[in-house]
Amino acid sequence: MLTLTCPCCGVAAEETELVGGGEAHLKRQGPGSDDRAFEQYLFLRENPKGVHFERWRHAYGCGKWFHVARDTATLEVFGTYSAQVSAPPDDIRAVIFERRPGWSWREFA
Ligand SMILES: [Zn+2]
């Protein structure tokens, strides 16, 4: 079972206490964007086998959203962090680089 530590309240919550919110760090597209960029924002999502950044909500706890860096194949969690940032923090990236040398994803390499 997946267990994530909520960075907002500090509780180590089991998956049944959480609700997944999909991919993290999406670039929002507004009315001024072209159709391709808006389609990508609305419908297209990454689904990697390996390191991924996701949004989760501590639904049966503090109720707050947060981000998780984890491996989708092994369920290994690299860390959780605030949903108020637009990119993974350096300490989370350092953990990923230490455990997955050569890893890169989008501009977060
Ligand atoms: Zn919480």
Backbone and ligand atoms as CSV (ligand in chain L), in Angstrom:
chain,resi,resn,atom,element,x,y,z
A,1,MET,N,N,0.838,-1.185,0.000
A,1,MET,CA,C,0.000,0.000,0.000
A,1,MET,C,C,0.879,1.243,0.000
A,2,LEU,N,N,0.411,2.236,-0.709
A,2,LEU,CA,C,1.124,3.505,-0.788
A,2,LEU,C,C,0.873,4.321,0.481
A,3,THR,N,N,1.941,4.779,1.100
A,3,THR,CA,C,1.847,5.648,2.271
A,3,THR,C,C,2.592,6.933,1.966
A,4,LEU,N,N,1.912,8.066,2.135
A,4,LEU,CA,C,2.506,9.369,1.862
A,4,LEU,C,C,2.437,10.228,3.109
A,5,THR,N,N,3.505,10.964,3.374
A,5,THR,CA,C,3.511,11.889,4.506
A,5,THR,C,C,3.032,13.249,4.029
A,6,CYS,N,N,1.944,13.699,4.589
A,6,CYS,CA,C,1.369,14.989,4.212
A,6,CYS,C,C,2.297,16.103,4.717
A,7,PRO,N,N,2.797,16.961,3.815
A,7,PRO,CA,C,3.701,18.030,4.252
A,7,PRO,C,C,2.969,19.154,4.993
A,8,CYS,N,N,1.653,19.139,4.929
A,8,CYS,CA,C,0.868,20.203,5.579
A,8,CYS,C,C,0.653,19.904,7.055
A,9,CYS,N,N,0.314,18.646,7.394
A,9,CYS,CA,C,0.026,18.314,8.792
A,9,CYS,C,C,1.019,17.303,9.367
A,10,GLY,N,N,1.874,16.702,8.529
A,10,GLY,CA,C,2.901,15.796,9.024
A,10,GLY,C,C,2.449,14.371,9.240
A,11,VAL,N,N,1.202,14.046,8.944
A,11,VAL,CA,C,0.684,12.692,9.155
A,11,VAL,C,C,1.126,11.776,8.021
A,12,ALA,N,N,1.563,10.563,8.378
A,12,ALA,CA,C,1.856,9.541,7.370
A,12,ALA,C,C,0.540,8.857,7.046
A,13,ALA,N,N,-0.033,9.214,5.910
A,13,ALA,CA,C,-1.376,8.757,5.555
A,13,ALA,C,C,-1.319,7.608,4.562
A,14,GLU,N,N,-2.172,6.614,4.786
A,14,GLU,CA,C,-2.286,5.513,3.834
A,14,GLU,C,C,-3.103,5.981,2.634
A,15,GLU,N,N,-2.965,5.244,1.563
A,15,GLU,CA,C,-3.609,5.616,0.306
A,15,GLU,C,C,-5.119,5.821,0.450
A,16,THR,N,N,-5.777,5.080,1.342
A,16,THR,CA,C,-7.228,5.192,1.504
A,16,THR,C,C,-7.643,6.517,2.138
A,17,GLU,N,N,-6.686,7.244,2.740
A,17,GLU,CA,C,-6.988,8.553,3.333
A,17,GLU,C,C,-6.758,9.683,2.340
A,18,LEU,N,N,-6.277,9.330,1.155
A,18,LEU,CA,C,-5.862,10.336,0.178
A,18,LEU,C,C,-6.682,10.214,-1.107
A,19,VAL,N,N,-6.722,11.308,-1.846
A,19,VAL,CA,C,-7.357,11.310,-3.162
A,19,VAL,C,C,-6.340,11.850,-4.156
A,20,GLY,N,N,-6.143,11.096,-5.234
A,20,GLY,CA,C,-5.202,11.518,-6.266
A,20,GLY,C,C,-5.790,12.646,-7.103
A,21,GLY,N,N,-4.930,13.564,-7.512
A,21,GLY,CA,C,-5.385,14.705,-8.309
A,21,GLY,C,C,-4.675,14.808,-9.641
A,22,GLY,N,N,-3.990,13.738,-10.051
A,22,GLY,CA,C,-3.351,13.753,-11.363
A,22,GLY,C,C,-1.975,14.366,-11.350
A,23,GLU,N,N,-1.550,14.715,-12.522
A,23,GLU,CA,C,-0.189,15.200,-12.733
A,23,GLU,C,C,0.035,16.571,-12.090
A,24,ALA,N,N,1.198,16.745,-11.510
A,24,ALA,CA,C,1.570,18.034,-10.911
A,24,ALA,C,C,2.324,18.884,-11.925
A,25,HIS,N,N,2.443,20.138,-11.619
A,25,HIS,CA,C,3.243,21.095,-12.386
A,25,HIS,C,C,2.765,21.274,-13.827
A,26,LEU,N,N,1.445,21.256,-14.022
A,26,LEU,CA,C,0.908,21.551,-15.344
A,26,LEU,C,C,1.059,23.041,-15.610
A,27,LYS,N,N,1.328,23.372,-16.850
A,27,LYS,CA,C,1.383,24.785,-17.233
A,27,LYS,C,C,-0.022,25.196,-17.664
A,28,ARG,N,N,-0.597,26.109,-16.933
A,28,ARG,CA,C,-1.961,26.566,-17.222
A,28,ARG,C,C,-1.984,27.338,-18.538
A,29,GLN,N,N,-3.045,27.119,-19.311
A,29,GLN,CA,C,-3.217,27.831,-20.572
A,29,GLN,C,C,-4.516,28.607,-20.502
A,30,GLY,N,N,-4.478,29.827,-20.898
A,30,GLY,CA,C,-5.654,30.681,-20.837
A,30,GLY,C,C,-6.280,30.910,-22.192
A,31,PRO,N,N,-7.231,31.844,-22.252
A,31,PRO,CA,C,-7.946,32.110,-23.501
A,31,PRO,C,C,-7.048,32.620,-24.623
A,32,GLY,N,N,-5.907,33.177,-24.326
A,32,GLY,CA,C,-5.029,33.693,-25.358
A,32,GLY,C,C,-4.122,32.647,-25.977
A,33,SER,N,N,-4.170,31.418,-25.487
A,33,SER,CA,C,-3.274,30.384,-26.016
A,33,SER,C,C,-3.836,29.796,-27.306
A,34,ASP,N,N,-2.959,29.126,-28.064
A,34,ASP,CA,C,-3.441,28.490,-29.289
A,34,ASP,C,C,-4.142,27.170,-28.957
A,35,ASP,N,N,-4.863,26.628,-29.942
A,35,ASP,CA,C,-5.680,25.428,-29.720
A,35,ASP,C,C,-4.844,24.233,-29.275
A,36,ARG,N,N,-3.660,24.079,-29.860
A,36,ARG,CA,C,-2.807,22.928,-29.509
A,36,ARG,C,C,-2.364,23.001,-28.044
A,37,ALA,N,N,-1.925,24.161,-27.610
A,37,ALA,CA,C,-1.491,24.322,-26.223
A,37,ALA,C,C,-2.653,24.121,-25.259
A,38,PHE,N,N,-3.845,24.627,-25.632
A,38,PHE,CA,C,-5.008,24.471,-24.762
A,38,PHE,C,C,-5.449,23.007,-24.700
A,39,GLU,N,N,-5.407,22.292,-25.828
A,39,GLU,CA,C,-5.731,20.870,-25.842
A,39,GLU,C,C,-4.767,20.087,-24.952
A,40,GLN,N,N,-3.489,20.420,-25.058
A,40,GLN,CA,C,-2.490,19.733,-24.244
A,40,GLN,C,C,-2.739,19.976,-22.759
A,41,TYR,N,N,-3.076,21.187,-22.401
A,41,TYR,CA,C,-3.357,21.514,-21.000
A,41,TYR,C,C,-4.586,20.764,-20.496
A,42,LEU,N,N,-5.643,20.680,-21.327
A,42,LEU,CA,C,-6.888,20.060,-20.882
A,42,LEU,C,C,-6.843,18.540,-20.857
A,43,PHE,N,N,-6.223,17.931,-21.872
A,43,PHE,CA,C,-6.402,16.492,-22.054
A,43,PHE,C,C,-5.145,15.631,-21.971
A,44,LEU,N,N,-4.012,16.156,-22.325
A,44,LEU,CA,C,-2.837,15.291,-22.460
A,44,LEU,C,C,-2.046,15.255,-21.159
A,45,ARG,N,N,-1.775,14.051,-20.672
A,45,ARG,CA,C,-1.059,13.877,-19.414
A,45,ARG,C,C,0.071,12.869,-19.593
A,46,GLU,N,N,1.103,13.071,-18.800
A,46,GLU,CA,C,2.194,12.107,-18.770
A,46,GLU,C,C,1.717,10.855,-18.022
A,47,ASN,N,N,2.238,9.723,-18.381
A,47,ASN,CA,C,1.931,8.488,-17.658
A,47,ASN,C,C,3.189,7.625,-17.650
A,48,PRO,N,N,4.250,8.132,-17.024
A,48,PRO,CA,C,5.533,7.429,-17.128
A,48,PRO,C,C,5.596,6.186,-16.241
A,49,LYS,N,N,6.410,5.251,-16.659
A,49,LYS,CA,C,6.770,4.124,-15.798
A,49,LYS,C,C,8.081,4.546,-15.155
A,50,GLY,N,N,7.994,5.023,-13.947
A,50,GLY,CA,C,9.186,5.536,-13.274
A,50,GLY,C,C,8.847,6.790,-12.496
A,51,VAL,N,N,9.778,7.712,-12.453
A,51,VAL,CA,C,9.624,8.932,-11.649
A,51,VAL,C,C,8.487,9.784,-12.209
A,52,HIS,N,N,7.631,10.224,-11.309
A,52,HIS,CA,C,6.494,11.050,-11.701
A,52,HIS,C,C,6.159,12.011,-10.564
A,53,PHE,N,N,5.623,13.172,-10.943
A,53,PHE,CA,C,5.189,14.177,-9.963
A,53,PHE,C,C,3.668,14.236,-10.007
A,54,GLU,N,N,3.058,14.093,-8.839
A,54,GLU,CA,C,1.601,14.016,-8.787
A,54,GLU,C,C,1.043,14.950,-7.724
A,55,ARG,N,N,-0.256,15.264,-7.886
A,55,ARG,CA,C,-0.995,16.030,-6.885
A,55,ARG,C,C,-1.825,15.042,-6.069
A,56,TRP,N,N,-1.842,15.225,-4.780
A,56,TRP,CA,C,-2.664,14.406,-3.894
A,56,TRP,C,C,-3.336,15.325,-2.877
A,57,ARG,N,N,-4.502,14.903,-2.381
A,57,ARG,CA,C,-5.188,15.662,-1.341
A,57,ARG,C,C,-5.375,14.766,-0.127
A,58,HIS,N,N,-5.076,15.288,1.033
A,58,HIS,CA,C,-5.252,14.553,2.282
A,58,HIS,C,C,-6.729,14.655,2.668
A,59,ALA,N,N,-7.574,13.920,1.934
A,59,ALA,CA,C,-9.027,14.072,2.011
A,59,ALA,C,C,-9.590,13.725,3.388
A,60,TYR,N,N,-9.078,12.680,4.023
A,60,TYR,CA,C,-9.599,12.267,5.329
A,60,TYR,C,C,-8.634,12.674,6.435
A,61,GLY,N,N,-8.021,13.822,6.252
A,61,GLY,CA,C,-7.101,14.395,7.235
A,61,GLY,C,C,-7.287,15.897,7.228
A,62,CYS,N,N,-6.237,16.614,6.903
A,62,CYS,CA,C,-6.295,18.082,6.931
A,62,CYS,C,C,-7.015,18.664,5.721
A,63,GLY,N,N,-7.225,17.854,4.676
A,63,GLY,CA,C,-7.968,18.323,3.509
A,63,GLY,C,C,-7.152,19.114,2.503
A,64,LYS,N,N,-5.866,19.263,2.740
A,64,LYS,CA,C,-5.052,20.108,1.865
A,64,LYS,C,C,-4.402,19.322,0.730
A,65,TRP,N,N,-4.117,20.046,-0.364
A,65,TRP,CA,C,-3.413,19.492,-1.513
A,65,TRP,C,C,-1.913,19.567,-1.299
A,66,PHE,N,N,-1.208,18.591,-1.835
A,66,PHE,CA,C,0.248,18.623,-1.814
A,66,PHE,C,C,0.776,17.861,-3.025
A,67,HIS,N,N,2.069,17.951,-3.251
A,67,HIS,CA,C,2.709,17.265,-4.368
A,67,HIS,C,C,3.551,16.094,-3.866
A,68,VAL,N,N,3.676,15.088,-4.715
A,68,VAL,CA,C,4.457,13.891,-4.396
A,68,VAL,C,C,5.372,13.576,-5.576
A,69,ALA,N,N,6.605,13.243,-5.275
A,69,ALA,CA,C,7.523,12.701,-6.277
A,69,ALA,C,C,7.679,11.228,-5.943
A,70,ARG,N,N,7.308,10.363,-6.872
A,70,ARG,CA,C,7.393,8.932,-6.596
A,70,ARG,C,C,7.646,8.156,-7.882
A,71,ASP,N,N,7.994,6.893,-7.711
A,71,ASP,CA,C,8.195,5.998,-8.835
A,71,ASP,C,C,6.902,5.209,-9.019
A,72,THR,N,N,6.295,5.331,-10.193
A,72,THR,CA,C,5.009,4.672,-10.422
A,72,THR,C,C,5.136,3.156,-10.556
A,73,ALA,N,N,6.326,2.661,-10.840
A,73,ALA,CA,C,6.515,1.219,-11.003
A,73,ALA,C,C,6.782,0.530,-9.671
A,74,THR,N,N,7.529,1.188,-8.787
A,74,THR,CA,C,7.930,0.550,-7.536
A,74,THR,C,C,7.205,1.111,-6.316
A,75,LEU,N,N,6.470,2.212,-6.476
A,75,LEU,CA,C,5.798,2.946,-5.394
A,75,LEU,C,C,6.792,3.604,-4.436
A,76,GLU,N,N,8.074,3.642,-4.800
A,76,GLU,CA,C,9.069,4.326,-3.980
A,76,GLU,C,C,8.762,5.823,-3.967
A,77,VAL,N,N,8.684,6.397,-2.781
A,77,VAL,CA,C,8.381,7.820,-2.642
A,77,VAL,C,C,9.689,8.575,-2.420
A,78,PHE,N,N,9.927,9.575,-3.256
A,78,PHE,CA,C,11.136,10.393,-3.128
A,78,PHE,C,C,10.914,11.568,-2.191
A,79,GLY,N,N,9.663,11.957,-2.018
A,79,GLY,CA,C,9.354,13.038,-1.102
A,79,GLY,C,C,8.014,13.676,-1.410
A,80,THR,N,N,7.508,14.403,-0.425
A,80,THR,CA,C,6.281,15.178,-0.602
A,80,THR,C,C,6.614,16.632,-0.322
A,81,TYR,N,N,5.871,17.528,-0.939
A,81,TYR,CA,C,6.163,18.955,-0.761
A,81,TYR,C,C,4.920,19.779,-1.059
A,82,SER,N,N,5.009,21.042,-0.740
A,82,SER,CA,C,3.882,21.953,-0.877
A,82,SER,C,C,3.358,22.019,-2.306
A,83,ALA,N,N,2.060,22.182,-2.448
A,83,ALA,CA,C,1.455,22.371,-3.766
A,83,ALA,C,C,1.571,23.823,-4.220
A,84,GLN,N,N,2.189,24.659,-3.423
A,84,GLN,CA,C,2.281,26.084,-3.739
A,84,GLN,C,C,3.529,26.432,-4.536
A,85,VAL,N,N,4.244,25.433,-5.024
A,85,VAL,CA,C,5.446,25.688,-5.814
A,85,VAL,C,C,5.226,25.240,-7.253
A,86,SER,N,N,5.914,25.883,-8.189
A,86,SER,CA,C,5.709,25.573,-9.607
A,86,SER,C,C,6.684,24.532,-10.134
A,87,ALA,N,N,7.660,24.143,-9.335
A,87,ALA,CA,C,8.635,23.129,-9.735
A,87,ALA,C,C,9.069,22.348,-8.493
A,88,PRO,N,N,9.525,21.120,-8.687
A,88,PRO,CA,C,9.981,20.333,-7.528
A,88,PRO,C,C,11.139,21.028,-6.815
A,89,PRO,N,N,11.130,21.062,-5.481
A,89,PRO,CA,C,12.225,21.692,-4.729
A,89,PRO,C,C,13.549,20.964,-4.966
A,90,ASP,N,N,14.639,21.679,-4.742
A,90,ASP,CA,C,15.977,21.124,-4.976
A,90,ASP,C,C,16.247,19.876,-4.138
A,91,ASP,N,N,15.762,19.844,-2.877
A,91,ASP,CA,C,16.031,18.670,-2.040
A,91,ASP,C,C,15.337,17.422,-2.589
A,92,ILE,N,N,14.163,17.587,-3.175
A,92,ILE,CA,C,13.463,16.441,-3.785
A,92,ILE,C,C,14.228,15.976,-5.028
A,93,ARG,N,N,14.662,16.938,-5.854
A,93,ARG,CA,C,15.430,16.580,-7.053
A,93,ARG,C,C,16.723,15.870,-6.678
A,94,ALA,N,N,17.361,16.307,-5.597
A,94,ALA,CA,C,18.611,15.673,-5.173
A,94,ALA,C,C,18.381,14.213,-4.797
A,95,VAL,N,N,17.281,13.940,-4.117
A,95,VAL,CA,C,16.957,12.552,-3.746
A,95,VAL,C,C,16.747,11.710,-4.995
A,96,ILE,N,N,16.023,12.272,-5.986
A,96,ILE,CA,C,15.764,11.529,-7.226
A,96,ILE,C,C,17.075,11.249,-7.963
A,97,PHE,N,N,17.928,12.278,-8.082
A,97,PHE,CA,C,19.206,12.091,-8.781
A,97,PHE,C,C,20.088,11.065,-8.069
A,98,GLU,N,N,20.020,11.041,-6.748
A,98,GLU,CA,C,20.827,10.084,-5.987
A,98,GLU,C,C,20.370,8.647,-6.245
A,99,ARG,N,N,19.039,8.450,-6.305
A,99,ARG,CA,C,18.498,7.095,-6.475
A,99,ARG,C,C,18.316,6.693,-7.932
A,100,ARG,N,N,18.201,7.686,-8.834
A,100,ARG,CA,C,18.014,7.405,-10.272
A,100,ARG,C,C,19.004,8.242,-11.077
A,101,PRO,N,N,20.287,7.866,-11.056
A,101,PRO,CA,C,21.289,8.637,-11.803
A,101,PRO,C,C,20.899,8.742,-13.279
A,102,GLY,N,N,21.067,9.933,-13.830
A,102,GLY,CA,C,20.759,10.147,-15.233
A,102,GLY,C,C,19.304,10.466,-15.513
A,103,TRP,N,N,18.499,10.551,-14.463
A,103,TRP,CA,C,17.068,10.816,-14.649
A,103,TRP,C,C,16.851,12.216,-15.205
A,104,SER,N,N,15.874,12.339,-16.076
A,104,SER,CA,C,15.441,13.661,-16.529
A,104,SER,C,C,13.975,13.586,-16.915
A,105,TRP,N,N,13.285,14.681,-16.796
A,105,TRP,CA,C,11.885,14.759,-17.169
A,105,TRP,C,C,11.547,16.207,-17.424
A,106,ARG,N,N,11.051,16.481,-18.608
A,106,ARG,CA,C,10.750,17.841,-19.011
A,106,ARG,C,C,11.930,18.765,-18.696
A,107,GLU,N,N,11.619,19.910,-18.118
A,107,GLU,CA,C,12.674,20.851,-17.767
A,107,GLU,C,C,13.224,20.606,-16.368
A,108,PHE,N,N,12.804,19.526,-15.715
A,108,PHE,CA,C,13.220,19.271,-14.343
A,108,PHE,C,C,14.461,18.398,-14.244
A,109,ALA,N,N,15.263,18.355,-15.261
A,109,ALA,CA,C,16.481,17.551,-15.216
A,109,ALA,C,C,17.547,18.234,-14.378
L,1,ZN,ZN,ZN,-2.550,16.591,5.960
